[in-house]
Amino acid sequence: MTGADPFPTLRAKLRSKRTESFGADPAGARMERIRRSPNFADGAFQNPLGARTRPSGSSLEFAKTYFQKEQRARRAPTGTVPVHATTLADLAAPPTTGLRLTWMGHSSVLAEIDGRRVLFDPVWGERCSPFPFAGPKRLHPVPLPLAALGPVDVVVISHDHYDHLDMPTVRALAGTDTVFAVPLGVGAHLERWGVPADRLRELDWNETATVAGISLTATPARHFCGRGLRNQQHTLWASWAVAGPEHRVYHSGDTGYFPGFRDIGAEHGPFDATMIQIGAYSEYWPDIHMTPAEGMRAHLDLQGGRPHGVMLPIHWGTFNLAPHAWSEPGEWSKDAGEEADQPVAFPRPGEPFEPAGILPVAPWWRAISAPLPVRHWQTATPAAASGGAPVVARDLDVATDR
């Protein structure tokens, strides 16, 4: 049969395999619920404050910056990242204060809170990409195998980008009894990958679910979504406020700075710990990711002038996603914390710590970092944003000997 495809079934399977990591578009009752959302207008989810979701400025200028040889060298560690060696043994004993955080790298954090275990944005895959052979690759191994982590009460997903929603990790967790708390629309991906609908808690902004005595509220963020070739903005992005009987924590997901942090803090804080995105920022996309100075400002806003908890910087160190130097987010977060006189934890990947205990604060990244360039960093923050005290009251030149 001239012109006929002799292998239609095989080709269909291969196409399905290639696109499976893209997930699934919301449809049916889920899409009807999305259309009723107060945060959905003109056929797409909207940000609480306008945001450019595509790189600003010249694409050629960005490409020159991103692919320049010297810049590429700075965007990776110069040696082996010191992953914590005894994570599994350390997690075997319960936290003495009732709250313990373990940064697994990037935005993946295990929060043990009042006897329950909450896993934020788990990414155990080798690449944050729809393809196993291309895309940003891990700069350090995961601290322990996912199967060794043990039971998790709830997995919380902030949005559906590949560095936060990892298909292989979700499929592995789908075989457990854990519940998934996700923003509205994201459940379509998880159902395609084997998560039963009755284990999904799919929330719009300011909606709350309770799992095993833990309250989980999807709170606003300033970002965007999308996994496939078509980016229809039909899945929501969120930050999360999580409260147990005694402790409260906040996970920012990905977000640009916006005044709504004060409202989240007033409604759901104060927090014993905030997990704040401070990496993968750039002048080319200033509206959708925060710099370290903005991250500290968000942390203070979330506390609303009340006693401040500990800030854990996330979204850095694991994947190369922006033009800045690999160690810059850690170094500048340390500076921002010192300037604002705020406690900031800097664990190595896999190093558990209790916010009410002794914090890991050693700048472990300095031993494996190329010298940072001398850059003029505009850090002044209005006093009103932080309850009367500027977050950072001067411009900072990052020294090359760090």
N, C-alpha and C positions, 0 to 999 in steps of 0.2 A: 504493500500500500504506500505509494509514493507520497511523501510529505507527512505521513502519520508518525507520531511519536511512539517508538517501539517500547519505551520504558515509562509510561505515564505514571504508574504507581510509585516507582522508585524516585522519579523526579519530584513528585508531590511530597514524598517523605523528606527528601533532602531540603526542599523549600521550607517545609514545616520546621525542620531541625534548625535551619539558619535563623528563622524568625522567632523561634520559641522564646529566646531570651528577651525579645522585645515586649513580651507579656501579652496582655489582651486589652482591648478598648472597652470601657464601660458600655453596657447596653441594657435594654429592658428596664426593669424596675430600678436598677441602680442608676441608669442614666436619667430616669424620671426624677429620682431623688436629687441628683446633681442639678437638674434644671430648676428645682424648687429652692435651691440653696440661696440665701441672701448674698453669698459671696461669688455667685455665678451670674454673669451678665454678658450680653453680646456674644454668646456662644463660647465663653471661656471663663475660667476662674480668674478673679481679679485680686491684685495685691491691696493691702490696707493703705499703701502709699505708692504712687506711681513708680515703676521701676523699669529700666531698660534691661531686657533679658538677653540682648545680643551685644557683642563687644562694640564699644563706642570708638570713634576715631578711625584711622586708616587701617585696613586689614593688612596692607603691606608693611606698615610701620610695626604692627603687632608681630607679624611673622618674623621680621628682622630681629626684633627683640627676643622672641621666644626661641628661635633656632640659632642665634648667635653662639659660637663655640664656647666662649668664656662664660656666657650666661648658662648654657646647658650644664657645664661643669659645676656651677654653684648650686644647681637645683637638685643635687644628690649628695648624700653623705660621702665623706672621703674615706670612711672605714666602715666597720660592721656596727650596726645599731645595737646597743646593749640591751637586748630583750631580757626581761626579768627571768631568772632561771628556775624559780621555785613557785610559780603561780599556782599550780595544782595543789601543792602541799599547803600553801598559805590560805587557800580558799576552803580547806577542809575544816578549819575551825570557824565558828560563827563570829561575826564582828562583836567586839566587846561593848561598843557604844550603840549598837543597833543600826548603824549606817556605814557601809563600806563601798567604795567605788574602785573598779578595776578597769583602767583604760587599756583596751586591747589593740589600739592603734586607730588612726583616723577618727571617725566619729563613733566607733563601736565601744560601748561602755557597759559593763555589768554592774548594776546597782543592787546591792543587798540592803533592803530597807524594811526594817521592822519584821524580820522573819520571812520576807518574800524576796524573790529574785526577778529583777526586771532587766532585760537585755535590749539596749538601744542600738538601732542601726547595725545589726551584725553583718559584717562582710569578712568572710573567711576565704573568699576566692583569691586566686593569684593575680587576676587583673580586674580592674573596674571597667568593663567593656562588654559589649554584646558578643565579642569574638574571643575564643581562647588563645588566639595567636597574635593578637594586636591590641593596642590600647595600653594605658598606664599600668605598669607592673609594680607589685609590692616592693618596697625598699627594705623591708624586714619581714621575717616570718611571723606567723601568728604565734602568740605566746604559748598556746596549748591547743590540741585538736578540739574541734567542736564537740565531738562525742565525749571528751573528757570533762567538759564543762559541767555536766550533770543537769538535773531538772531545772527548767526555767518556768516561772509562773506565767510571764507575759513577755512577748517580744514587741517592742515599739518601733515603728518605722516612721521616719520624718517625711520622706517623699520618695519618688520613684526613680531618681537618678542612680546610675550604676554604682557609684561609690557609696550609696546608702541602702540600696535594695539589690541584693546579690542573689540571683536565681539558684546557684548551687547551695548556698547557705539556707535559703528558704526551703528548698526541697528536703534538705537534711532535717530541718526543724519540723517540717510538715509531718514527719514520721513519729513525732513525740506528742505529748498531750498539751503542749503549750498553747496559749491563746495569743492571737496577734491583734494589736491595736494599731490601726492605720488611718491615715486621712481619707476622706471621702473620695471614692473612685479607685483607690489603690487596691482594694480588695479584688478587682477583676484580674490583676496580675497574679495574685496569690492563689485564687481559685484555679487558674489555668495550670499553676505549678503544683497543685495537689493539696492545698490547704482546704479542709472542709468549711463550708459556709458557716456552720454553727460554732466554729472557733475563731471567727472574725468579729472584731468590734470596730466598725467603720464609722469614723466621726467627722462631722463638720467642725469648723472653728467654734470654740466655746461649748462644745458638747462633751459630756463626761461619761465614762464607763467605769464600773467597779469590777475588779478581778481579784479574787482571793483576798479581799479586804483592802486592796490598794485602789485608790482613786486616780484615774488617768484622764486628763483633760487636754484635748487638742486646742492649742492656742495659736494666734496668728503668727505668721512669719512673712518676710518680704523676699520672695524667691520665684521659682517657676518649676515646671515639671517636664516630663517627656522621656521616652525611651526609644520609640520607633522612628521611622523615617518621616512620619507625619507627627508634628507636635501640636496637638489640638487643644492643649491646656484643659483637658477633661479630668485630670486627677489633681487633687489638692495637695499642697505642701503645708507643713505645720511645725511648730515647736510644741513641746509637751511639758505640762506641769503634773508632777506625780507626787501623791501624798499618801503616806501611811498613817497609822494611829499617832506616831510620835515625830516623824521626820517628813521633810518636803525637799524635792529636788526638781531641777529644771534642765531640760535639754533643748538647745536652740535649733537643732537641725541646721540647715543652711539658711542664712538670712542676711540681708543688708540691714544696716541700722535704721530704726524708725521709732517714733515717739511712743508707739504702743507697748514697748517694754514696761513703761511705768504703769500702764493699766493692768498688764499681766501680773506685775508684782503686787499691785494693790488688791487684786482679786484673789490671787493664789499664793502669795508669799507671806512672810519672808521665807527664803529657802536656806536650808542647811548647806546646800551646794548647788552651784550652777555649772553646767557643762556648756561652754560657749565656743562657737566656731570662730577661730582667729586665723585660719590659713586659707590659701588659694584665693587671696584677694588680688586685685589689680586695678590700676587706674582705667583699664579698658572695660571693666564691669563693676563700677563702684556701688551700684544699687543693690546687688544681690549677694555679696559676701562682705563680711566685716574685716577691717584691719584689727590688729591687737588693741590699738587705742579705742576703737569703736566697740570692741568686745568688752573692754573694761567699763566703758560708759554704759553699755547694756547691762552688765552685771550690777552696777550701782543703781541703775534705773529699776531693775527688777526688785531690789531690796527697798526701794522707796524711802531711804533715809533711816530705815530700821537697822538693828544690829546685822552686820554683814556676814554671810556665810563664806565658804571657800569657793573660789573659781577654779575650775579644771579646764584648761585650754584643750580644745579638740579640733579635728579636721586639719591636721598637719602631721608631717613626719613620715607618713606611710606611702603616699602616692605623690607623684610629681604632676601637679595640676595647674600651675600658674608660673609666671615669669620670675617671681621672687626667689631669693636664695633659700635653700632647704631649711636652714636653721633660723632664718629671720623671724618667723612667727613666734618661736620659743623665746628668742632673745628679746624681742620687742614686747612680748607679753610680760616677761620678767621685769623689764624697765617700767611698763605701765603699772604693774602691781606695786612696785616700790614707790613710784611717784604718787600713787593714790593711797598708799599705806594700806593695801588690801592683801589678804592672804591668798596666794595663788599656788596651786600644787603642780609640780612637774614630775610625775612618775615616769619611769621608763615603761615602755609597752609591757603590759602584764603585771605591773607592780601594784598590788592592792594597797589602799590607804583608807583611813577613817578620817573624815573631815574634822571630827572633834578630837583627834589624836595628833600624833607627830606627823607633819606634812613632809612629803619628799620635795625638796626645793633645790637640790644641787643641779646646776646647768650641765647635765650629762652630754648634751649635744656638742658642746664646745670642743671636745677631744676629737670629734670626727667631722668637723666643719671646715670648709674653706673660709678664709677671712671674709667678713662681710664688707661690702663696699661702703665707703663714706657716702652717706645719703642724708639729705636734709629732710627730716621727717616732721611734718606739720602735725602736732599732737594737741594743741590747745583745745580744751573742751569747755564750753560755757558752764559757769558755776551752777546755773539753774538746773542743768541736766543731772547733776549728781548731788542734789540736796544742799548746795551751798559751797561745796569745795570743788575746784577744778580737778578733773581726772589727771591731766598732765598739763602743767602750766608753762611749758617752755617748748622750744623746738629742740630736737635731739639729733646730733650727728652720731651715727653708729660708728664706733671706732673699728679700725681694721685689725686690731690685735685681739679681738674677741674670738 
